[in-house]
Amino acid sequence: MNTNLRTKIMAGTLGVVVLSSLGGITAARAAAAAAAAPAVAAAPINTQDPTQLIQDVASNILKELDANRSAYVNNPKNVRALADKYLLPYFDTRYSAQLVLGKSWRAATEDQRARFIAAFQDSMLQNYGNALVNFTANKLKVQPGRVDPASDLATVNTTIMRDNGTTIPVIYVLHKTPEGWKAWDVKIEGISYVKSFRDDFAAQIDQKGLDSVIARLQSGEKPAALPAAK
């Protein structure tokens, strides 16, 4: 598959893929999420089983969208609140950011780490969160899976249905934390989200320093390899 076609596929799916992505919800965003639209009772999330975790989060998002879809279609701020409310608690942002930065993480100050995590999170949600409004029950299928009870790592295989009827394999990569299972990467047709960020940032960090990458993310610029959601 050529690069342009793969880029278009990623653009069409990452908004849905983000359903298991990102972590570090703040009190302010949680409050915004609660006020964004009429309240819908969320079902409990099973954080002890990675496959069920993905399914539960997807189900809660669908329930909220089905009840208030017009509120999200007409107001992008509500979409961001939806992502903060349902997605962020189940992604290990700090771990993901650490992998993205690699050796630069060890050299970074705690202030730089915190600013990078916040900017990294905001960049992904800003680029792909709006595609959540197109998330419907027939677009995501979570494949049954077995997890080694002795392992701290797991992958959950899913398929995303595109509008033209074709399907795309999407793999969620998770690890076990004290709070339960959390995702830290998503692979679309073998392309790692974390690796795409890492490859994009490495040269810039070496040439201009970590603060330049943080400023780039804070400005709303995305990694070159990742398209804006459409």
SEBA-734970 format. One line per 4 residues: their letters; for each residue x, y, z of N, C-alpha, C. Coordinates in nm, 2 decimals. Each point is the difference from the previous one (the first is absolute). Layout:
! residues N
A> X:Y:Z:X:Y:Z:X:Y:Z | ...
! end
This chain:
! residues 230
MNTN> 0.08:-0.12:0.00:-0.08:0.12:0.00:0.09:0.12:0.00 | -0.03:0.10:-0.09:0.08:0.12:0.00:-0.02:0.09:0.12 | 0.09:0.10:0.02:0.00:0.08:0.12:-0.13:0.09:0.00 | -0.04:0.06:-0.11:-0.11:0.08:0.00:-0.13:-0.07:0.03
LRTK> -0.02:-0.12:-0.05:-0.12:-0.08:0.03:0.00:-0.04:0.15 | 0.12:-0.04:0.05:0.00:-0.03:0.14:-0.03:0.12:0.09 | 0.05:0.11:-0.04:-0.03:0.13:0.07:-0.14:0.03:0.01 | -0.07:-0.02:-0.12:-0.15:0.03:0.00:-0.07:-0.10:0.09
IMAG> 0.04:-0.13:0.00:-0.06:-0.10:0.09:0.01:0.04:0.14 | 0.12:0.04:0.04:0.03:0.04:0.14:-0.09:0.12:0.04 | -0.01:0.09:-0.10:-0.09:0.12:0.03:-0.14:-0.04:0.03 | -0.05:-0.10:-0.07:-0.14:-0.04:0.01:-0.02:-0.08:0.12
TLGV> 0.10:-0.06:0.06:-0.02:-0.09:0.11:0.05:0.04:0.14 | 0.09:0.10:0.00:0.06:0.03:0.13:-0.09:0.07:0.10 | -0.10:0.07:-0.05:-0.10:0.05:0.09:-0.08:-0.11:0.07 | -0.02:-0.11:-0.07:-0.07:-0.11:0.07:0.10:-0.08:0.09
VVLS> 0.12:-0.01:-0.06:0.11:-0.07:0.08:0.02:0.07:0.13 | -0.01:0.13:0.01:0.03:0.07:0.12:-0.09:-0.04:0.12 | -0.10:-0.09:-0.03:-0.09:-0.04:0.11:0.08:-0.07:0.11 | 0.11:-0.05:-0.02:0.08:-0.06:0.11:0.12:0.08:0.04
SLGG> 0.01:0.12:-0.06:0.13:0.07:0.01:0.00:0.11:0.10 | 0.12:0.03:0.05:0.03:0.12:0.08:-0.04:-0.01:0.15 | 0.07:0.05:0.09:-0.03:0.00:0.14:0.04:0.12:0.07 | -0.04:0.02:0.13:0.03:0.12:0.07:-0.11:0.10:0.01
ITAA> -0.12:-0.04:0.02:-0.11:0.09:0.00:0.01:0.10:0.12 | -0.03:0.12:-0.03:0.01:0.10:0.11:-0.14:0.03:0.05 | 0.00:0.06:0.12:-0.13:0.03:0.06:-0.07:0.10:-0.08 | 0.06:0.10:-0.06:-0.06:0.10:-0.08:-0.07:-0.06:-0.12
RAAA> 0.07:-0.09:-0.07:-0.06:-0.06:-0.11:-0.11:-0.10:0.03 | 0.01:-0.06:0.12:-0.11:-0.09:0.04:-0.12:0.08:0.02 | 0.02:0.12:0.06:-0.12:0.09:0.03:-0.06:0.04:-0.13 | 0.09:0.04:-0.10:-0.06:0.04:-0.13:-0.07:-0.11:-0.07
AAAA> 0.05:-0.13:0.01:-0.07:-0.11:-0.06:-0.13:-0.02:0.06 | -0.02:0.02:0.13:-0.12:-0.03:0.07:-0.11:0.11:-0.04 | 0.05:0.12:-0.04:-0.09:0.11:-0.03:-0.03:0.00:-0.15 | 0.08:-0.08:-0.08:-0.01:0.02:-0.15:-0.13:-0.04:-0.06
APAV> -0.07:-0.10:0.06:-0.13:-0.04:-0.06:-0.08:-0.07:0.11 | -0.12:-0.03:-0.03:-0.08:-0.07:0.10:0.07:-0.13:0.05 | -0.01:-0.02:0.13:0.08:-0.11:0.06:-0.06:-0.14:-0.05 | 0.09:-0.09:-0.02:-0.03:-0.13:-0.04:0.07:-0.10:0.10
AAAP> -0.07:-0.09:0.06:0.06:-0.08:0.10:0.10:-0.10:-0.07 | 0.13:0.01:0.04:0.10:-0.09:-0.06:0.01:-0.13:0.07 | 0.01:-0.11:-0.08:0.02:-0.13:0.06:0.14:-0.02:0.06 | 0.01:-0.08:0.10:0.14:-0.02:0.06:0.09:-0.05:-0.11
INTQ> 0.13:0.03:0.01:0.11:-0.04:-0.09:0.07:-0.11:0.07 | 0.02:-0.11:-0.07:0.08:-0.11:0.06:0.14:0.02:-0.04 | 0.08:0.05:0.10:0.14:0.03:-0.03:0.09:-0.12:0.03 | -0.06:-0.11:0.04:0.08:-0.12:0.03:0.01:-0.10:-0.12
DPTQ> -0.07:0.03:-0.11:0.00:-0.08:-0.12:0.02:0.09:-0.12 | 0.12:0.00:-0.07:0.02:0.10:-0.10:-0.10:0.00:-0.12 | -0.04:-0.12:-0.04:-0.10:-0.01:-0.10:-0.13:0.06:0.04 | -0.05:-0.03:0.12:-0.12:0.06:0.05:0.01:0.15:0.02
LIQD> 0.12:0.04:0.04:0.02:0.15:0.02:-0.03:0.07:-0.13 | 0.06:-0.04:-0.11:-0.03:0.06:-0.13:-0.14:0.00:-0.04 | -0.07:-0.11:0.03:-0.14:-0.01:-0.04:-0.09:0.09:0.09 | 0.04:0.00:0.13:-0.08:0.09:0.09:0.01:0.14:-0.03
VASN> 0.12:0.05:-0.03:0.02:0.14:-0.03:-0.07:0.04:-0.13 | 0.00:-0.09:-0.10:-0.07:0.02:-0.12:-0.15:0.01:0.02 | -0.05:-0.09:0.09:-0.14:0.00:0.02:-0.05:0.13:0.07 | 0.08:0.05:0.10:-0.04:0.12:0.07:0.00:0.12:-0.10
ILKE> 0.10:0.00:-0.09:0.01:0.11:-0.09:-0.13:0.00:-0.10 | -0.03:-0.12:-0.04:-0.12:-0.02:-0.09:-0.12:0.05:0.07 | -0.02:-0.04:0.13:-0.12:0.04:0.07:-0.01:0.15:0.01 | 0.11:0.07:0.03:0.00:0.14:0.01:-0.03:0.07:-0.14
LDAN> 0.07:-0.05:-0.10:-0.03:0.05:-0.13:-0.14:-0.02:-0.05 | -0.05:-0.11:0.02:-0.14:-0.03:-0.04:-0.10:0.09:0.07 | 0.03:0.03:0.12:-0.09:0.09:0.08:0.01:0.14:-0.03 | 0.12:0.05:-0.04:0.03:0.14:-0.02:0.08:0.03:-0.13
RSAY> -0.02:-0.08:-0.10:0.09:0.02:-0.12:-0.01:0.15:-0.05 | -0.12:0.06:-0.01:-0.01:0.13:-0.05:0.08:0.10:0.08 | 0.01:-0.02:0.13:0.08:0.09:0.08:0.15:-0.01:-0.03 | 0.04:-0.11:-0.04:0.14:-0.02:-0.04:0.03:0.04:-0.14
VNNP> -0.09:-0.02:-0.09:0.02:0.04:-0.14:0.00:0.15:-0.01 | -0.08:0.07:0.08:-0.01:0.15:-0.01:0.10:0.07:0.09 | 0.07:-0.07:0.09:0.09:0.07:0.09:0.13:-0.08:0.02 | 0.11:0.04:-0.07:0.12:-0.08:0.02:0.05:-0.01:0.14
KNVR> -0.03:0.11:0.08:0.05:-0.01:0.14:-0.06:-0.12:0.08 | -0.13:-0.03:-0.04:-0.06:-0.11:0.06:0.07:-0.13:-0.03 | 0.05:-0.01:-0.13:0.07:-0.12:-0.04:0.13:-0.02:0.08 | 0.07:0.11:0.03:0.12:-0.01:0.08:-0.03:-0.04:0.14
ALAD> -0.11:0.05:0.05:-0.04:-0.04:0.14:-0.04:-0.15:0.00 | -0.06:-0.05:-0.11:-0.04:-0.14:-0.01:0.13:-0.09:0.01 | 0.10:0.04:-0.08:0.13:-0.07:0.00:0.06:0.00:0.14 | 0.00:0.12:0.06:0.06:0.01:0.14:-0.07:-0.09:0.10
KYLL> -0.13:-0.01:-0.01:-0.08:-0.07:0.09:0.02:-0.15:-0.01 | -0.01:-0.05:-0.12:0.00:-0.14:-0.03:0.13:-0.07:-0.04 | 0.09:0.08:-0.06:0.12:-0.06:-0.05:0.12:0.01:0.08 | 0.02:0.12:0.06:0.13:0.03:0.06:0.03:-0.09:0.12
PYFD> -0.09:-0.04:0.08:0.04:-0.08:0.12:0.06:-0.14:-0.03 | -0.01:-0.04:-0.13:0.04:-0.14:-0.03:0.11:0.00:-0.10 | 0.08:0.10:0.00:0.12:0.01:-0.08:0.12:0.05:0.09 | 0.11:-0.07:0.00:0.11:0.04:0.08:0.08:0.10:-0.07
TRYS> -0.04:0.13:0.01:0.07:0.10:-0.08:0.15:0.02:0.04 | 0.03:-0.01:0.13:0.13:0.02:0.04:0.09:-0.11:-0.06 | -0.04:-0.12:0.01:0.08:-0.11:-0.06:0.01:0.02:-0.15 | -0.10:0.03:-0.07:0.00:0.02:-0.14:0.10:0.12:-0.04
AQLV> -0.01:0.11:0.08:0.09:0.11:-0.03:0.14:-0.04:0.03 | 0.03:-0.08:0.10:0.13:-0.04:0.03:0.06:-0.08:-0.12 | -0.08:-0.09:-0.06:0.04:-0.07:-0.11:0.03:0.08:-0.13 | -0.09:0.10:-0.01:0.02:0.10:-0.12:0.13:0.07:0.01
LGKS> 0.03:0.05:0.12:0.12:0.08:0.02:0.13:-0.09:0.01 | -0.01:-0.12:0.04:0.12:-0.09:0.01:0.10:0.06:0.09 | 0.12:0.01:-0.05:0.12:0.05:0.08:-0.03:0.14:0.05 | -0.07:0.08:-0.07:-0.03:0.14:0.03:-0.08:0.01:0.13
WRAA> -0.08:-0.11:0.03:-0.08:0.00:0.12:0.09:0.00:0.12 | 0.11:-0.07:0.00:0.09:-0.01:0.11:0.07:0.13:0.03 | 0.02:0.07:-0.11:0.07:0.13:0.01:-0.09:0.12:0.04 | -0.13:-0.02:-0.02:-0.10:0.10:0.02:-0.02:0.03:0.15
TEDQ> -0.03:0.13:0.03:-0.04:0.03:0.14:-0.15:-0.04:0.02 | -0.04:0.00:0.12:-0.14:-0.04:0.03:-0.09:0.10:-0.06 | 0.04:0.13:0.00:-0.09:0.10:-0.06:-0.01:-0.03:-0.15 | 0.11:-0.03:-0.07:-0.01:-0.03:-0.14:-0.08:-0.13:-0.03
RARF> 0.01:-0.10:0.09:-0.08:-0.12:-0.02:-0.15:0.03:0.01 | -0.03:0.08:0.10:-0.14:0.04:0.02:-0.06:0.08:-0.11 | 0.08:0.09:-0.05:-0.05:0.08:-0.11:-0.01:-0.08:-0.13 | 0.10:-0.09:-0.02:-0.01:-0.09:-0.12:-0.12:-0.09:0.00
IAAF> -0.03:-0.06:0.12:-0.12:-0.09:0.01:-0.12:0.08:-0.03 | -0.02:0.12:0.06:-0.12:0.08:-0.02:-0.01:0.04:-0.15 | 0.11:0.04:-0.06:-0.01:0.04:-0.14:-0.02:-0.12:-0.10 | 0.06:-0.11:0.04:-0.01:-0.12:-0.08:-0.15:-0.05:0.00
QDSM> -0.06:0.00:0.12:-0.14:-0.04:0.01:-0.09:0.10:-0.07 | 0.02:0.13:0.01:-0.08:0.10:-0.06:0.01:-0.01:-0.16 | 0.12:-0.03:-0.04:0.02:0.00:-0.15:-0.08:-0.12:-0.06 | 0.00:-0.11:0.06:-0.07:-0.12:-0.05:-0.15:0.02:0.00
LQNY> -0.05:0.05:0.11:-0.14:0.02:0.02:-0.05:0.11:-0.10 | 0.08:0.11:-0.01:-0.04:0.11:-0.09:-0.01:-0.05:-0.15 | 0.09:-0.09:-0.04:0.01:-0.04:-0.14:-0.11:-0.11:-0.03 | -0.03:-0.08:0.10:-0.08:-0.12:-0.03:-0.13:-0.01:0.08
GNAL> -0.02:0.08:0.10:-0.12:-0.01:0.08:-0.13:0.02:-0.07 | 0.00:0.09:-0.10:-0.12:0.04:-0.06:-0.06:-0.12:-0.08 | 0.08:-0.10:-0.04:-0.05:-0.11:-0.08:-0.08:-0.09:0.09 | 0.00:0.02:0.13:-0.09:-0.08:0.09:-0.14:0.01:-0.03
VNFT> -0.05:0.11:-0.05:-0.14:0.02:-0.03:-0.05:-0.10:-0.11 | 0.09:-0.06:-0.07:-0.03:-0.09:-0.11:0.00:-0.15:0.05 | 0.03:-0.02:0.13:0.02:-0.13:0.06:-0.14:-0.06:0.02 | -0.02:-0.11:-0.07:-0.13:-0.08:0.01:0.03:-0.14:0.03
ANKL> -0.10:-0.08:0.05:0.02:-0.13:0.05:0.05:-0.10:-0.11 | -0.04:0.03:-0.13:0.04:-0.09:-0.10:0.15:0.03:-0.05 | 0.06:0.10:0.05:0.14:0.03:-0.05:0.11:-0.07:0.08 | -0.03:-0.04:0.12:0.11:-0.06:0.08:-0.04:-0.14:0.04
KVQP> 0.09:-0.10:-0.03:-0.02:-0.13:0.05:0.12:-0.05:0.08 | -0.02:-0.03:0.13:0.10:-0.05:0.08:0.01:-0.15:-0.01 | 0.12:-0.05:-0.03:0.02:-0.14:-0.02:0.02:-0.07:0.13 | -0.07:-0.12:0.02:0.03:-0.07:0.13:0.15:-0.04:0.01
GRVD> 0.05:0.01:0.12:0.14:-0.03:0.02:0.02:-0.06:0.13 | 0.12:-0.07:0.02:0.04:-0.05:0.12:0.13:0.06:0.05 | 0.01:0.04:0.12:0.11:0.06:0.06:0.07:-0.09:0.10 | 0.13:-0.01:-0.01:0.08:-0.08:0.09:-0.02:0.06:0.14
PASD> -0.05:-0.07:0.10:-0.02:0.06:0.13:0.13:0.04:0.07 | 0.11:-0.06:-0.04:0.13:0.03:0.06:0.07:0.12:-0.07 | -0.06:0.05:-0.11:0.07:0.10:-0.07:-0.05:0.14:0.03 | 0.09:0.10:0.00:-0.04:0.14:0.02:-0.03:0.07:-0.13
LATV> 0.01:-0.07:-0.11:-0.02:0.06:-0.13:-0.12:-0.07:-0.08 | -0.07:0.08:-0.08:-0.11:-0.06:-0.07:-0.02:0.08:-0.13 | -0.06:-0.07:-0.10:-0.04:0.07:-0.12:-0.15:-0.03:-0.02 | -0.08:0.09:-0.05:-0.14:-0.02:-0.03:-0.02:0.03:-0.15
NTTI> -0.04:-0.10:-0.07:-0.02:0.01:-0.15:-0.15:0.05:-0.02 | -0.01:0.10:-0.09:-0.13:0.05:-0.04:0.00:0.03:-0.15 | -0.11:0.02:-0.05:-0.01:0.04:-0.14:-0.09:0.12:-0.01 | 0.03:0.10:-0.08:-0.07:0.12:-0.02:-0.07:-0.01:-0.14
MRDN> -0.13:0.02:-0.01:-0.07:0.00:-0.13:0.00:0.14:-0.05 | 0.06:0.02:-0.12:0.00:0.13:-0.07:-0.14:0.02:-0.07 | -0.02:0.12:-0.05:-0.13:0.03:-0.06:-0.02:-0.08:-0.13 | 0.11:-0.03:-0.06:-0.02:-0.08:-0.13:-0.01:-0.15:0.02
GTTI> -0.01:-0.04:0.12:-0.02:-0.14:0.03:0.12:-0.08:0.03 | 0.12:0.05:-0.03:0.12:-0.07:0.03:0.04:0.01:0.15 | 0.08:-0.10:0.04:0.04:0.00:0.14:0.15:0.02:0.02 | 0.04:0.06:0.11:0.14:0.02:0.03:0.03:-0.06:0.14
PVIY> 0.11:-0.08:0.00:0.04:-0.06:0.13:0.06:0.11:0.09 | -0.04:0.00:0.12:0.05:0.10:0.10:0.03:-0.08:0.13 | 0.12:0.02:0.05:0.05:-0.08:0.12:0.03:0.10:0.11 | -0.06:-0.02:0.11:0.02:0.08:0.12:0.11:-0.08:0.09
VLHK> 0.10:0.08:0.04:0.11:-0.06:0.08:-0.02:0.05:0.14 | -0.01:-0.09:0.10:-0.03:0.04:0.14:0.10:-0.06:0.09 | 0.01:0.05:0.12:0.08:-0.06:0.11:-0.08:0.01:0.13 | 0.04:-0.08:0.09:-0.06:0.00:0.13:0.06:0.10:0.09
TPEG> -0.08:0.08:0.07:0.04:0.10:0.09:-0.07:-0.02:0.14 | 0.04:0.07:0.10:-0.06:-0.02:0.13:-0.15:0.03:-0.01 | -0.04:0.09:-0.09:-0.14:0.03:-0.02:-0.08:-0.09:-0.09 | 0.07:-0.10:-0.06:-0.06:-0.09:-0.09:0.07:0.02:-0.14
WKAW> -0.06:-0.07:-0.10:0.06:0.01:-0.13:-0.02:0.14:-0.06 | 0.10:0.04:-0.07:-0.01:0.13:-0.08:0.07:-0.01:-0.13 | -0.05:0.06:-0.10:0.06:0.00:-0.13:0.12:0.10:0.00 | 0.10:-0.03:-0.09:0.11:0.10:-0.02:0.04:0.01:-0.14
DVKI> -0.06:-0.07:-0.09:0.02:0.01:-0.14:-0.11:-0.05:-0.09 | -0.01:0.04:-0.12:-0.10:-0.05:-0.09:0.07:-0.02:-0.14 | -0.02:-0.12:-0.06:0.07:-0.03:-0.12:-0.11:-0.02:-0.11 | 0.01:0.08:-0.11:-0.09:0.00:-0.11:0.07:-0.06:-0.12
EGIS> -0.04:-0.12:-0.04:0.07:-0.07:-0.11:0.15:-0.01:0.03 | 0.03:-0.03:0.12:0.14:-0.01:0.04:0.07:0.13:0.03 | -0.06:0.11:-0.02:0.07:0.13:0.03:-0.03:0.04:0.14 | 0.10:0.01:0.08:-0.01:0.04:0.14:-0.01:0.15:0.01
YVKS> -0.11:0.04:0.08:-0.02:0.14:0.03:0.12:0.06:0.08 | 0.05:-0.07:0.10:0.11:0.04:0.08:0.12:0.02:-0.08 | 0.03:-0.10:-0.09:0.12:0.00:-0.08:0.00:0.12:-0.10 | -0.12:0.03:-0.05:-0.01:0.11:-0.10:0.03:0.13:0.07
FRDD> -0.04:0.02:0.12:0.04:0.12:0.08:0.15:0.00:0.03 | 0.05:-0.12:0.04:0.14:0.00:0.04:0.09:0.02:-0.12 | -0.03:-0.05:-0.12:0.08:0.02:-0.12:0.00:0.14:-0.04 | -0.12:0.06:0.01:-0.01:0.14:-0.04:0.07:0.10:0.09
FAAQ> 0.01:-0.03:0.13:0.06:0.09:0.09:0.15:-0.01:0.02 | 0.05:-0.12:-0.02:0.14:-0.03:0.03:0.10:0.10:-0.05 | -0.01:0.02:-0.13:0.10:0.09:-0.07:-0.02:0.15:0.06 | -0.12:0.04:0.02:-0.02:0.14:0.04:0.05:0.02:0.14
IDQK> -0.02:-0.10:0.09:0.06:0.01:0.13:0.15:0.00:0.00 | 0.06:-0.08:-0.08:0.15:0.00:-0.01:0.05:0.14:-0.05 | -0.07:0.06:-0.09:0.04:0.12:-0.07:-0.03:0.13:0.08 | -0.13:0.00:0.06:-0.05:0.12:0.06:-0.03:-0.01:0.15
GLDS> -0.01:-0.12:0.05:-0.03:-0.02:0.14:-0.15:-0.04:0.02 | -0.03:-0.05:0.12:-0.13:-0.04:0.03:-0.10:0.11:0.01 | 0.04:0.12:0.04:-0.09:0.11:0.01:-0.06:0.04:-0.13 | 0.08:-0.02:-0.11:-0.05:0.03:-0.13:-0.12:-0.09:-0.04
VIAR> 0.01:-0.13:0.03:-0.10:-0.09:-0.03:-0.13:0.03:0.09 | 0.02:0.03:0.12:-0.11:0.04:0.09:-0.07:0.12:-0.06 | 0.07:0.10:-0.04:-0.06:0.12:-0.06:-0.07:-0.03:-0.13 | 0.05:-0.10:-0.08:-0.06:-0.04:-0.12:-0.14:-0.06:0.03
LQSG> 0.00:-0.09:0.10:-0.12:-0.07:0.03:-0.10:0.10:0.06 | 0.04:0.09:0.08:-0.08:0.10:0.07:-0.07:0.09:-0.11 | 0.07:0.02:-0.11:-0.05:0.09:-0.11:-0.11:-0.07:-0.08 | -0.01:-0.13:0.02:-0.11:-0.08:-0.07:0.06:-0.08:-0.12
EKPA> 0.13:0.01:-0.02:0.06:-0.07:-0.11:0.01:-0.15:0.03 | -0.03:-0.08:-0.10:0.01:-0.15:0.02:0.12:-0.05:-0.06 | 0.04:-0.13:0.03:0.11:-0.06:-0.07:-0.03:-0.02:-0.15 | 0.10:0.02:-0.08:-0.03:0.00:-0.14:-0.06:-0.13:-0.06
ALPA> 0.03:-0.11:0.07:-0.05:-0.13:-0.05:-0.14:-0.03:0.03 | -0.06:0.09:0.09:-0.14:-0.02:0.05:-0.09:0.10:-0.06 | -0.10:-0.04:-0.07:-0.09:0.10:-0.07:-0.10:0.05:0.10 | -0.06:0.11:-0.03:-0.12:0.05:0.08:-0.12:-0.08:-0.03
AK> -0.08:-0.02:0.10:-0.12:-0.08:-0.02:-0.10:0.07:-0.09 | -0.07:-0.08:-0.08:-0.10:0.06:-0.09:-0.14:-0.07:0.02
! end
